[in-house]
Amino acid sequence: MHAYFCEGVAVGDRTALARLAPKFGIAENEALAMLESDAYSEAVRADEARAAALGITGVPFFVLNEKSGISGAQPVEAFAEALQQAWDDA
């Protein structure tokens, strides 16, 4: 998110995205190979189906304990309250 919003990196470009991978412990060439394959396409489709089933239509969206969620950019207090409620419910 920092790369996109603060540095203007075109994260939709596979090469540009792969350049970010070493910051997360993934070699750039490995990230590029993965991005050019369909290795995770089944997992991505499953995530998309799960999001649709939960009624998620935008990002960011945070699901807590499979029971509640926070949509969009929210203040810290909203996250703290939601996390506390999820903890109390658990």
Backbone as CSV, one residue per row, in Angstrom:
resi,resn,N_x,N_y,N_z,CA_x,CA_y,CA_z,C_x,C_y,C_z
1,MET,0.837,-1.187,0.000,0.000,0.000,0.000,0.878,1.244,0.000
2,HIS,1.963,1.185,0.777,2.872,2.328,0.804,3.451,2.580,-0.585
3,ALA,3.873,1.503,-1.249,4.462,1.644,-2.577,3.474,2.297,-3.543
4,TYR,2.229,1.875,-3.474,1.208,2.397,-4.385,0.815,3.827,-4.037
5,PHE,0.424,4.041,-2.789,-0.124,5.336,-2.406,0.929,6.417,-2.174
6,CYS,2.100,6.025,-1.709,3.113,7.025,-1.370,4.209,7.170,-2.418
7,GLU,4.509,6.077,-3.120,5.604,6.106,-4.080,5.132,6.027,-5.526
8,GLY,3.835,5.807,-5.731,3.296,5.759,-7.072,3.711,4.538,-7.878
9,VAL,4.070,3.446,-7.187,4.458,2.222,-7.887,3.219,1.619,-8.534
10,ALA,3.358,1.234,-9.784,2.247,0.618,-10.520,2.167,-0.854,-10.130
11,VAL,1.506,-1.150,-9.021,1.481,-2.518,-8.499,0.698,-3.481,-9.392
12,GLY,0.015,-2.985,-10.392,-0.622,-3.848,-11.375,0.369,-4.369,-12.401
13,ASP,1.547,-3.798,-12.434,2.613,-4.238,-13.324,3.426,-5.315,-12.605
14,ARG,3.492,-6.489,-13.178,4.142,-7.624,-12.511,5.599,-7.365,-12.177
15,THR,6.318,-6.746,-13.081,7.737,-6.465,-12.832,7.893,-5.499,-11.665
16,ALA,7.080,-4.454,-11.646,7.134,-3.474,-10.558,6.767,-4.128,-9.229
17,LEU,5.756,-4.981,-9.243,5.339,-5.666,-8.024,6.427,-6.618,-7.537
18,ALA,7.052,-7.337,-8.455,8.113,-8.280,-8.079,9.296,-7.564,-7.444
19,ARG,9.552,-6.329,-7.846,10.655,-5.558,-7.250,10.422,-5.295,-5.757
20,LEU,9.175,-5.333,-5.330,8.856,-5.109,-3.915,9.046,-6.371,-3.069
21,ALA,9.051,-7.526,-3.681,9.064,-8.809,-2.969,10.215,-8.984,-1.984
22,PRO,11.446,-8.565,-2.302,12.527,-8.765,-1.333,12.281,-8.100,0.030
23,LYS,11.472,-7.054,0.057,11.126,-6.416,1.328,10.341,-7.362,2.230
24,PHE,9.790,-8.432,1.624,8.975,-9.391,2.363,9.616,-10.778,2.386
25,GLY,10.920,-10.821,2.084,11.654,-12.071,2.168,11.482,-12.999,0.984
26,ILE,11.017,-12.484,-0.141,10.828,-13.287,-1.347,11.745,-12.729,-2.426
27,ALA,12.540,-13.594,-3.034,13.434,-13.146,-4.093,12.630,-12.591,-5.266
28,GLU,13.133,-11.524,-5.858,12.421,-10.876,-6.957,12.136,-11.848,-8.098
29,ASN,13.126,-12.669,-8.468,12.910,-13.602,-9.583,11.864,-14.661,-9.228
30,GLU,11.816,-15.094,-7.975,10.791,-16.057,-7.546,9.406,-15.427,-7.590
31,ALA,9.308,-14.188,-7.158,8.021,-13.488,-7.181,7.539,-13.307,-8.615
32,LEU,8.439,-12.926,-9.503,8.054,-12.730,-10.892,7.600,-14.041,-11.527
33,ALA,8.302,-15.129,-11.237,7.906,-16.436,-11.770,6.513,-16.817,-11.269
34,MET,6.247,-16.576,-9.995,4.928,-16.883,-9.432,3.851,-16.022,-10.075
35,LEU,4.129,-14.734,-10.245,3.154,-13.827,-10.834,2.845,-14.167,-12.294
36,GLU,3.800,-14.761,-12.973,3.601,-15.131,-14.368,2.999,-16.527,-14.525
37,SER,2.755,-17.203,-13.414,2.163,-18.538,-13.467,0.727,-18.480,-12.962
38,ASP,0.087,-19.632,-12.947,-1.253,-19.710,-12.365,-1.223,-20.559,-11.090
39,ALA,-0.051,-20.578,-10.445,0.170,-21.430,-9.275,-0.841,-21.189,-8.156
40,TYR,-1.280,-19.975,-7.977,-2.177,-19.656,-6.860,-3.572,-19.250,-7.325
41,SER,-3.856,-19.444,-8.597,-5.142,-18.982,-9.118,-6.326,-19.656,-8.431
42,GLU,-6.209,-20.937,-8.111,-7.308,-21.636,-7.431,-7.555,-21.048,-6.035
43,ALA,-6.492,-20.737,-5.334,-6.619,-20.149,-4.001,-7.222,-18.745,-4.082
44,VAL,-6.830,-17.990,-5.095,-7.379,-16.642,-5.278,-8.872,-16.716,-5.586
45,ARG,-9.269,-17.626,-6.469,-10.701,-17.780,-6.790,-11.482,-18.186,-5.543
46,ALA,-10.897,-19.032,-4.699,-11.566,-19.437,-3.456,-11.730,-18.237,-2.526
47,ASP,-10.704,-17.391,-2.432,-10.801,-16.181,-1.606,-11.883,-15.247,-2.139
48,GLU,-11.954,-15.107,-3.461,-12.976,-14.250,-4.067,-14.374,-14.789,-3.776
49,ALA,-14.536,-16.094,-3.849,-15.842,-16.699,-3.562,-16.215,-16.498,-2.099
50,ARG,-15.244,-16.653,-1.214,-15.499,-16.446,0.218,-15.911,-14.998,0.483
51,ALA,-15.220,-14.064,-0.135,-15.559,-12.650,0.036,-16.975,-12.374,-0.460
52,ALA,-17.321,-12.932,-1.601,-18.671,-12.741,-2.138,-19.716,-13.327,-1.195
53,ALA,-19.432,-14.485,-0.624,-20.369,-15.128,0.298,-20.561,-14.295,1.564
54,LEU,-19.514,-13.574,1.960,-19.598,-12.714,3.146,-20.190,-11.341,2.826
55,GLY,-20.472,-11.092,1.545,-21.050,-9.813,1.152,-20.030,-8.705,0.980
56,ILE,-18.781,-9.057,0.870,-17.724,-8.058,0.711,-17.711,-7.597,-0.742
57,THR,-17.793,-6.293,-0.927,-17.814,-5.747,-2.282,-16.676,-4.768,-2.539
58,GLY,-15.862,-4.488,-1.542,-14.763,-3.543,-1.727,-13.630,-3.819,-0.773
59,VAL,-12.559,-3.125,-0.998,-11.389,-3.250,-0.135,-10.980,-1.866,0.334
60,PRO,-10.373,-1.754,1.486,-10.057,-2.853,2.386,-11.282,-3.322,3.160
61,PHE,-11.257,-4.560,3.552,-12.296,-5.144,4.388,-11.622,-6.141,5.312
62,PHE,-11.902,-6.056,6.591,-11.260,-6.901,7.588,-12.319,-7.762,8.271
63,VAL,-12.137,-9.070,8.229,-13.067,-10.009,8.853,-12.474,-10.446,10.184
64,LEU,-13.279,-10.367,11.235,-12.836,-10.726,12.581,-13.629,-11.923,13.075
65,ASN,-12.932,-12.994,13.400,-13.560,-14.208,13.955,-14.692,-14.756,13.101
66,GLU,-14.656,-14.486,11.812,-15.692,-14.962,10.896,-17.094,-14.480,11.268
67,LYS,-17.186,-13.471,12.144,-18.488,-13.009,12.616,-18.765,-11.544,12.314
68,SER,-17.738,-10.735,12.312,-17.942,-9.302,12.094,-16.855,-8.781,11.180
69,GLY,-17.090,-7.591,10.661,-16.112,-7.027,9.756,-16.063,-5.521,9.828
70,ILE,-14.988,-5.005,9.293,-14.796,-3.559,9.211,-14.533,-3.245,7.743
71,SER,-15.338,-2.359,7.189,-15.216,-2.006,5.784,-14.580,-0.635,5.644
72,GLY,-13.672,-0.529,4.695,-13.065,0.752,4.374,-12.067,1.229,5.406
73,ALA,-11.531,2.381,5.135,-10.577,2.995,6.051,-11.342,3.519,7.264
74,GLN,-10.942,3.098,8.417,-11.619,3.474,9.655,-10.596,4.025,10.643
75,PRO,-11.035,4.821,11.590,-10.111,5.313,12.602,-9.638,4.169,13.517
76,VAL,-8.529,4.382,14.157,-7.943,3.383,15.058,-8.955,2.934,16.102
77,GLU,-9.755,3.865,16.594,-10.736,3.538,17.623,-11.746,2.493,17.144
78,ALA,-12.132,2.563,15.881,-13.078,1.588,15.335,-12.459,0.196,15.317
79,PHE,-11.184,0.118,14.960,-10.499,-1.175,14.976,-10.350,-1.693,16.398
80,ALA,-9.984,-0.823,17.309,-9.815,-1.235,18.702,-11.125,-1.764,19.271
81,GLU,-12.206,-1.076,18.987,-13.520,-1.511,19.478,-13.924,-2.849,18.866
82,ALA,-13.737,-2.989,17.564,-14.102,-4.237,16.884,-13.253,-5.407,17.365
83,LEU,-11.960,-5.170,17.552,-11.077,-6.230,18.055,-11.447,-6.624,19.486
84,GLN,-11.778,-5.644,20.308,-12.187,-5.944,21.672,-13.477,-6.753,21.687
85,GLN,-14.422,-6.384,20.825,-15.691,-7.116,20.748,-15.442,-8.544,20.282
86,ALA,-14.590,-8.722,19.303,-14.276,-10.070,18.819,-13.609,-10.892,19.910
87,TRP,-12.732,-10.264,20.669,-12.061,-10.949,21.784,-13.064,-11.352,22.850
88,ASP,-13.959,-10.428,23.193,-14.977,-10.704,24.206,-15.909,-11.832,23.751
89,ASP,-16.258,-11.856,22.483,-17.140,-12.887,21.947,-16.472,-14.250,21.899
90,ALA,-15.151,-14.253,21.757,-14.408,-15.521,21.678,-14.354,-16.125,23.060
